[in-house]
Amino acid sequence: MKRLIHEIHRRSLWQVLGIYLAGSWVALQVVETMAESMSLPEWVQPFAIVLLVLGLPVVLATAFVQEGMGGTAAATPARDLASVDGAGAESDATPGRGAAVPVAGRGRSLFTWRRAVLGGAGAFALLALALGGWIVLRSLGIGPAGTLVAKGVLEDQATLLLTDFGAEDPSLAHAATEAFRVDLEQSSVIDLADPGFVSAALGRMQRDPAASLDADTGRELALREGLPAIIGGHIASAGSGYVLTAQVLGAEDGQLLVSDRETASDDSELVGAIDRLSKKLRERIGESLRDLAGGPALERVTTRDLEALRLYSRAIRADERGQDQEAAELLEETVARDSTFAMAWRKLGMIHVSGGGALGQRTRGIEALGRAYELRDRLTERERLLATAGYFSFVAPDESRAVRAYEQMLERDPEDNWALNNLAIIVGPDFGEYERAVDLLERAMDTDTLSRTHHWNLSVAQVAVGDLAGAETTLEAWRRRLPDDPLGPWFTGVLAAALRDYETADRYARESANVRSGNLYDEALSNLLLGWTAAARGRLSEAADRFGAAERANAERGARGEALDAAIFDATVRAEAVGDLEGAAERLDSALDRHPLDGMGPLDPRWDHLSETWARVHGARGGDRMVRRWAELDPNAEGNPSHGYALAWVSLASGDPTTAIRQLREAETPECQPCAMPRLAAAFEAAGQPDSAIAYYERFLERPNFFRLIQDAPRLGSSLERLASLYDEKDDLENAAKYYAMFVELWTDADDELQPRVRAAQARLEEILRERG
């Protein structure tokens, strides 16, 4: 410090002013950097500016008193130096011509550089002390700095209800409400009641779900549903500008818990004002300063409408969280605002057509992908390639053109994880290039380790190449990285079932439903998995109950195609596991009475599953009619393997197993090699070729496939039983005993109606063992 003060003494007043301003600029840069990196409150930087402004006259006064106005040289009085460095000798120096003339008197002892420097340091120490005190008071919930969570007024992760903003202009009120919703959904402290929850609650209140949700209705809804508080706001005109207010009200008594306001000078500043206001409210509720430092950027896609872009960005985040229904609803809002938003059309289409058509609205998905392709000329190159690939993947299937589009994307950006993922799910299933698919998906994982889609596609590809340990590691990482994703345990259960570890599969199926309790989609998936594992073990009554529960959950969420498909599984199991074609036909007909095809879009039903099962249970004439109807409604029907399976059942019912064998072989695909095997085995049995039947039954049992449980559920038990009988007929008792034993173990706890078959197999197994000693 002595050296610093000595150097200041050597400078003129104007030099000191320049040094102070430069130092102030550096200090503000340091404060700004610290504020951003440590997420300090907004008042820290203005506080620092005030301190520097207050320090300016002090520094100038000290310089004037100690040095005068300054000239070509500055005097350094011995008395002042003594106060600085303790020197006792008095200087004999006399100011020369043009030298500075110090100001004498009491001011020189009051305005010293030591006091000025120590005063500045003390001021910033005061700033640090104030900041520390504010953080302590905030975290302890004391005084105005305390947050609602810290005070115990709201619990952490409490679900709050956002009511509609009030404004003279309804469109402005709606836009403000939705923009506020976008910001609040980024909160890590509260959950926001989703629109589906609100609509269902309003329905129970016998209110119009589409009506505006004002504060009074919001409070009533919150009280009925057990929500602790509501958030609302108002926009008032003020000249050419606006005043925005937002508040949190207690649901029980309407008490004002938090209120804040912001202003916007005109329409162009409204979005910024809403952002600032929502951050203030989140901070007062209890959001961490770091979380408030900045939200995720909006998606970089082509649209002229900012609000449409916000909706699209929310939809992308909802999709990443596995909330397909919410994502689809947001995307419908998006394209309603901007009908030329091609990427929103594409994403809407992909949500409906990928993942097995989880929303049961494949027709809408095909329409949306077609619309995106129509708009491709107005897009950036990457967006155009995505729209093109989606079109040729689903609307007019041409895998080679879809592959080329994704490869062009990777030529532009080798780390484009959308292209890496989507290319992998084509080259693996369609071309059998699973090693390449694994490589592509591992590269995609490197760019985004939190993508649920990358995890599930990589695990599927790893099973296809026989890397079961790798698949288990991938699924373990998925559950660890995304503990709130119910599909993590669900996929783990499916893999366990593929390895025929049904107890583990059941445990993970139940866990998946508990991750996001109350979600109808998760409930449906969990029950499907439990139904498949029960059916594989011959527990057909339990399986029927599970399929029924999945059907009801899908119907309740509006996925009629998926509801019908769950019911079809029950009929399929009845036909294949029991051989009861009449009973299966009755169940199938009843399902179609509950979910009539005429009430769905032409592509919404799972035509592949429906047509094959229909042909299996209704014989040649009925099966032929259903296959024709499918082909009339779906121009891509003939490219679906199940089209070949359905035709094969029609041929078998017509007494033509040779044609059935040809149709089944043509339908074989790399995607599901075990799928055609049990069907081919049955066709070879009908053709009187037991050796070929044995070969295909064994291939069915041995071929790896991630989703083989869907084939095992109706066919595993009967395949083991038939394989044992065929070996028995050939007098190959060793293999006969092997498969009888596997069949008995699998169906040990099967339903009573199946136990005669189990006992017969057990008796024959014991007889063989006695014969062989």
N, C-alpha and C positions, 0 to 999 in steps of 0.2 A: 504493500500500500504506500509505503514511503516513496518508492521509486515512481509510482503512478502520480502521486500528488506533486512530486518534484517536477515531473514532466509537464503537468498541467500549469504549474507556475511559470513555465518557460513560454507559454502560449499567450497570444493576444486574445481579447474578448471575442473577436470574430472567429478565430481559430477554435476557441473553446465551444462556441455555438455550433460550428461545423462538426466537431468531434461528438458533441452531445446528440445532435440529430442523427448522425451515422450510428452511434451506439444505440440510440433508441430504436432505429430500424432493425438492427441486429437482435435486440432484445425482443421486439415484437415477433420476429421470425421464429425465435426460439420458443416463445410462448405459444405461437400458433402451431408449431410442430408438436409440442408437448400436448396441446389441447386435442389435436387430431389423434395422436398415437395413444394417449391415455384416456381419450373420451371425457375431457373435463367439461363442466357445465358451461353454458353459453356466456355467462357473465364474467368469466375469467379474463377473456381478451379485452372487453371494454374496461374492466377494472384496471388492467395493466396500462391501457392507454391513458386513463385518468391520472394514474400515478406518474407517468412520464410527462404528461402535460403540466401537472402540479410541480414536478421537479424542474421544469425548464426555467421559470423565473428565479428559483433558488440558485440554480447554477449560474445564470446570467448575473444575478446580484452579487454572488460570490466573486465572479470574475471581475466585475466592475469595481467592487470594493478593493480586491486584492491587486488588480493589475491596471485599473483605469481603462480608458478607451483603446489604449494600445497604439504603438507606433512601430518602429523598426526593431526595437529591443525592449525587453521587459525587465524592470528592476525586481530584485529578490531581496526584500528587507530582511536583515539579520534577525529581527524580533519575530517575524512571522515564521522564519525557518526554525527558530528555536522552538516555536510551538509545534513544529512538525517533527524535527529530528533531535530536539533536546540540546542544540548547540547554544552555548551561553555568550559567545563573543558577538559584539555588535559590529555590523559592517560599516566601513567608512566610504562605501561606494556612493557616488553622487550621480544622479541621472544626467545623462548627456543630452545633446540636442536630438530631438526626434524620439527619445526614449519614452516609455510609458510612465505616466505619473499616477502612482497609487493614491487611493483615497485614504486619508488618515482618520483617526478617531475611534469611537467605540465600535463602529461597524466592522472594523478589521478584526476585532476579537470575536464578534458574533458570527460573521459570515466567513468561516474558514473552510478550506477544502476538506479537512478531516471531517468536520461536521456534515458537509454536503454529501461526501461519499458514504459515511455511516448512516445518514438520513435516508439516502436512496436504498441502501441495503436493508435498512429497517422497514421501509415501506413495502418492499417485495417480501420480506419475512412476514409482514402483516398479511399480505395477500395469501401466502402459503398457509398461515395460521387460520385465516378466514375460510379458505378452501377445505382444510382439514376439519374444522368445526362443522362446516356445512355437510360434509360427507358423513360425519358421525351422527349429526342430528337427523339426516335423511335416513340412514340405516336403522336408527333406533326409533324412528317415527315420532320425533319430538318437534313440536312447533310447526310453522308453515313449511319448513323444509322436509318434514316427514312425509313419506308416501303412504297411500292407503293400505298397501300390503304391509309395510313396516308397522303401521298403527294397529293392524289387526282388523281393519274395517272390511277388507277383502282378503280372501285366501289366495295364495299363489296358485296359478292355473285355474282360477275361477272362470266360469263361463258367463259372459255378459251378453246382453242383447243390444244390438244397434238399431235404433228407431230411425225413421226417415227424417231428414233435415226439413225444416220449414223454410219456405221462400215464396215470394210472390210469383215467380216463374216456376211452374212444376218441373220443366225440363232441367232447369238449373238445380233445383232441389234434388232431383234424381241423380244427376251427375255428381253433385257434392257428396251424397250419401254413398255412392259406389266408390268414389275416390277415397273417402274416409275409410270405407271397408277394406280397400286394398292396403292402406297404411296400417290399420289395426290388426289385420291378419298376419303382419310381420312380427307382432308382439310375442315375446317369449314368456311373458308373465300372465297374460290372460288368454282365454280362448273366446272366440266369437261364435255365437250360435249361428249355424249355417242356414242358408235359405230353405233347405229341405226340412230341417227341424222346425223352423218358424211356420212354414206352410202347413205342416202336419198339426202343429199346435193350434193355428188359427182355424183349421178344419174342425178340431175338437171343440173349439169355442163357437162353432157355427158362424164364423166370419169368413168373408171372401178372402182367400189366400192372396189374391192379386191386389187387394185394396192397400192404400197407404197405411203404414204402421206408425201412428202418432204416439206421443208420450203416454197418454192415458191407456190406450190399448196395449202398448208395450209393457207398462207396469202390470196390468192385469195378466198378460201372458207370462211375464217373469214370475209373478206370484204363483200362478197355476203350475208352472214347470220347475219351480224351486230355484230360479236364478236370482242372485243376490242384488243385481243392479242393472240399470239400463244406461245406455249412452245416447245422447241426442244432441241436436244442434239447430241453429237458425242462421239464415243469411238475410241481412237487412240492407237495403239500398241506402247509400250515403252520398248524395250527389251523383257523380259518375262512377263512384267506387262502391265498395261493399264493406260491411262489418260482419265478421263471422264469429259466432260464439259456439262453444261446445261445453257439455256438462255431463257429469256422472251423477245419477240420482239413485238413491236406495230404493229397492223395489217395495220393501215393506211399508215405509212411511213417506216415500217421496222426498226424503231429506236430500238437500244439495250436498254432495260429497266433494266434488271438484268442479271448478268452472274456469274457463280461460277464453281469451278472445284474440283475434287477429284482424288485420285490415288488408284490403286489396284496392289499389287505386283504380283498377279497371278489370275487364274480363280476362285479359291476358295474365293477370297476377293471381287469379283465383286458385289455380292448382298449387302454386307455391305457398299461398296462404293456408290452404288446407293441409299441406304437408307440414308446415310449421305448427299449425294448431294441433294436429294429431300427435306430433312428437311431444308437444308440451303436455298434452293429456296423458300420453303413455308414461312420461317421466313422473307426473304427479301420482299416477296409479302405482308405479313401482318398477318401471322398466329400467334396466341397467343402462348407464350412460354409454357404455361400449356398444350395446345393441342399438341405441338410438343414434349412434354416430353416422349411420348410413344404411339404407335398405338395399335390397338387390336391384340392380339396374333393370329397366324394362327390356324385353326381348328386342333384338335388332332385326326387325322384319319390316316389310313394305306395307304401309297403310298411311292414309292421310288423316286419320282420326285418332287423336291422342287417347280419348276415352276407350276407343276400340282396342288400342294397343295395351292399355291398362288391363282391360278385361282378358285379353289374350294372355298377358303375362301371368295373371292370376290363374288362368286355366292351366298353363304350363306347370306352375307350381303345384296345383291340385293334382294334376296327372302324375307328377313326380312323387307325390305322397300316396299314390294309389287310390285317389278319390275320383274314379272315372265318372261317376254320375255328376258330381259337382263340376268337373272339368267340361263335360259335354254341355251342361246347362250354361256355363259361362261362355263357351264357344258359340252356342246358339245366340246368346245376347250379342256377342261380338259381330257375327255376320249379319245380324239384324241391323246393327248400327252402320256397318260398312260392308255392303254386299259384294264389294270387289276385293275384299281382304283374302287373297288366295291362300296364304299360309294358315289362316284360321280355318278355312274350308278344308285344307289338307289335314290339319290336326284333328278336326272334328271327324273326318272320315277315318283316320287311322285309329282313333279311340273306338269307333264302332266296329271296325272290321278286324282288328288285330286282337290277339289274346283270346281267341275263341269266341269273339263276339259277346263280350261280357255284358253289354247293355241290351243285347237281344234286338238291336235295331240295325241290322246289316244293310237293309235297304237304304236307310238314311246315310250310312257310311259310304256306300257306292255312289250315291248322288253327290255327296260332298267332295269326294275325290275327283269325280268327273268335273265338277265346277272349278276346283283348283286347277285342273289341267287346262280348262278353257281360258283361264286368266293368266296362264304362264308367261305370255309375251310381255306383260307389264312388270315382271319380277326381276330381281337380281339373278345372276347366273346360278348361284347356289340354290336359291329358292326355286328357280325354274327346274333345276335337275331333281330336286326333291319332289316337286309336283309331278314331274314326268315319271319318276321311279314309282311313286304311289299309284299312278294310273295303270302302269303296266304290271304292277304287282297284283292288283285286285280288280280293276274295272275291266280291262282287256288284257288278261294275263299273257305276258310275253317276257319270260324270265330273263332272256338274253338282253333285251332292251333295258329292263330294270337294272340288271347288273352293270351294263355299260354306263348308265346314268350315275350310279354310285361310284364306279371307278373313276369317272370324270371328276366327281367331287373330291375324291382322294388325290387325284393329280393336282388339284388346286390346293388342297390342305390335307396332308397325310395324317393329321391328327383329328380330323372331323369325326367325332364319336357317333353322330347320327349315321353317317355313311358307313363307318366301320361296323356298327351294330346291324344295320339293315342289310348290308351286303352279306354279312355272315349268315343271317337267317334265310337267305336265298341259296347261297352256294352249298350250304350244308344239306338241308332237307331236299332241295330240288335237284342238285347235281351230285350229292353224296360226297362233297369235298369237306368233310368234317374237320380234317386236320387244318385246312385253311381257315375254316370257320373259327376254330379255337384260337388260332394266331390273331385273326382280326379282332375277336372279342377280348383277348388279353390286351391288345393295344388300346381298345376302347376303354377297358378298365383302368389303364394307366392314365387316361385323360379325365376320367370321372369315376372315382371309387365309390361314390354314393348313389350310383344309378341302379335301381332295382332291376331294370330291364337288362342291363349288362350282366348282372349276377345270374338271373334265371336263364338267359340264353347261353351263357358260358357253361353253366352246370349241365344243361341239356346236351351241348356239343361234347363236353368231356365224357359223358356217359356213352355217347355214340362212338367215340374212339376207344372206349374201354378203360378210360381213366376214372374209375369210381372213387379212388382216394382224392383225386383232384376235385371232383364234383363235390364231395363232402367238405373239403376245405373251402371251396367257393361259397357253399351254403352257410357254413359256419361264419365266414367273414360277413356275409349278408346279414345274418341275425345280429352279429356284434355291431356292425356299422349302422344298421337301420333297425334298432330294437322296436320301433313303433310301426313297422311294416308287417302286417299279418301274413303277407305272401311269403316271407322268409321261412317261418315254421311250416307253412302249408307245403311249399316246395320240398322242404326237408322231409316231411311226411310222405310225399309222393315218391321221393327217391327211396326211402325206407321200404315202401310198399313194392317198388320195382325189385328190391332185393328180397322181397317176400318176408320182411320183418313187420308183420301187421300190427303187433302191439305197439311198437315204436311209432308206426304211421298213425295209429289212433291217438296216441299221446300228442303228437304234433298237430294233428287235425283239431283237437280241442284247444290247444294253445293258440292256434291261429285265430279262432273265434273269440278268444279272450283278450287278444291284443287290442282290438278296437271293438269292445263289447257294444252290442246293439246295432252294428252295421249289418244291413240285410244282405249285402253282397258277400261279406265275410261269412255270415251265417250259412248262406247257400253253399259256398265253396266247402266249408267245413263239413256240412252234412253230406255233400257229394262224396268227399273222400272217405268219410265213415261208412257211407253206403257201399262204396266200391270194395272196401276191405271186408265188410261183413259178407257181401255177396261172394267174394272169392273163397271164403271159409264155409260157404253153405248156409249162412245165417240169413235166409231169405226174408223172413218176417222183419228182422231188424233192418235189413237193407231197404225194404219197401217203406218202412217208417222214415228212414233217413232221406230217401229220394222224395217222399212226400213233403218232408220239412223243407228240403231245398226248393221244391216246386212252389210251395206257399211263399217262401221268402222272395223268390224271383218274381212271382206274380204281384206281391205287395209293392215291390220297387218298380213295377211297370215293365219288366223284362219278360214279355210274353213268350218270345221264342225260346229263351232259356228255361222258363217254367215248363213249357212243353217238353223240352229236351230232358229235363230231370225226370219227368213222368215216363218218357220213352225208355230210360234206363231200366225202370222196373219191368217193363214188358220185355226188353231184350234179355234180362236175366232169367225171366220166366221161360222164355223160348229156348235159350241156350243151356242153362244149368239144369233145368227140369225136363226140357223137351215138351213142355205143355203149350203147344201152338194155339190151341183153342183159348186157354186161359190168357195167354199173352195177347191174343187178338182182342179179347174183351177189355183188357187193361188199356191197350192202345186206343181202341175206339172211345173208351171213356175219357181218356186224356184229351182227345180231339174234341169231344163235347165240351170240356172245360175250357179249352183253348183253341177255338175254331180258326182254321187257316185263313178264312175270309176276313178275320178281324185283325190280321197282321199285314205288314208290308210284304210284297212278293218274295223278298229275299231274307226276311226275318227268321222264318223257321230254320232249324238245322236240317236242311233237306237231305244231307248225306246220311245222317243217323236215322231220320224218319223213313226215307225211301228204302234203305236196306232192311230195317226191322219190319216195315210194312210188307215188303216182298217175302221176307222170311215167314211171316205168320199168316199172310193172306193168299199165298200161293201164286200161281202163274198169272191168272187174270188180274187179280187185285194188284199184285206187284207191278205188272206191266203198266197199269193205269197210273199208279203213283209215280213211276219213273218218267213216264211221258209228261205228266204234269210238272214235275221238277224241271225237265228239259225245256218246257215251254216258257217257264218263268225265269230261269237262270241260263243265260247264253253260255256260261262257263261250266255247266253241269258235267258235260262229257269229259272234262279234264280232271274231274274229282275222282280219286280212287274208289270212293263209296258208290259212284255210279256203276263202276264195274262190278262191285260186290253185289249191288242190288240186281243187276242183270244176271249175275251168276245164280242167285237164288231163284230167279224166274226160270232160268234154264234147268236147274235141278228139279224144280216143281213140275216142269214140263217133261221130265225124264230124259234130259240131255246133259249128262255129266261131262261129256267131252267138250261141249261148248262152254260149260261153266268153268272148266279148268283153263281153257284159253282166255276167257274173260278175266279170271282172277290173276293169271300171270301177267296180262297186259296192265292190270291195275296195281301191280307191285311198285312201290316207290322207296327211295332211300330214306325218306322221312320216317316211315314206320314199317320196317321189315317184318316184325312179328305180326302185323295186322292181317296179311293175306294168308299166313301159314295155317291156322286152324281151319279156315274156310277151304283152303286147298286140300287139306287132309280129309275133310268131310267129303269133298268132291271126288277124291281118289277112292275113298271107301265106296261111294255110290257107283263108281266106275269099275269096281271089282279089282282094284290094284292096291292090296294091303301094304306091300313093301313101300310104295310111294307115300301112302298115308302115314306109315310109321315115320318115314324120313321127315315129312312136314310137321308132324306133331312134335318130334324131337327138336327140330329147328325152332319151332314156336317157343318151346320151353327154354331154349338156350340163348336165343338172340337178345342182346342188350337193347333196352329202349327206356328212356326216362319215364314215359307215360304208359308203360306196358300194363299198368294196373287196370286201365280202361278196357284192355283186352282180357286180362286175367279175371276180372270180376265176373263176367258171365261164362267164361270158357275154360278157365284153368282146371277146375275140378273134373268136368266132363272130359277134357283132353287127357288128363292123367288116367282116368278110368278107361277110356277107349284105347289108349296106348297100351295099358296093361293087358287088356283083353286081346288086342291084336298080337302081342308077343305070346300070350298064352295059346292062342290058336296056332301059332307057328311052333309050339313046343319049346320056345326059348324061355324056359322057366326062370332063369336068373334075372333077365330083364323084366319079365312079368312080375316077379316078386318085388323087384325094385320099385316099379311104378304103382303096384297095389299098395305098397307100404307108404309111398308118398301121398297117394290119394286118401288113404285112411287117416294119416296124420293131419292132412289139410282139413278134412271134413269131420274130425272127431267130435266137434261141438255143433255140427250142422243141425238144421231143423228136423223135427220128427219125421216129416214126409220124405226126407232124404236118407234117414237112418237105415232103411232096408238095403239100400245100395251100399252103404258103408259096411253093414254087417256081412253082406255077401262078399265084398272085397276082402274083408278081414278073414272070413272063413276060407276063401280060396287061397289067401296068403298063407294061412296056417297049414293048409293041405299041402301046398308046394314045399313049405319048409319041412314038413314031415317026410315028404317023398324024397327030398334031397338030403335028409339026415341032418 
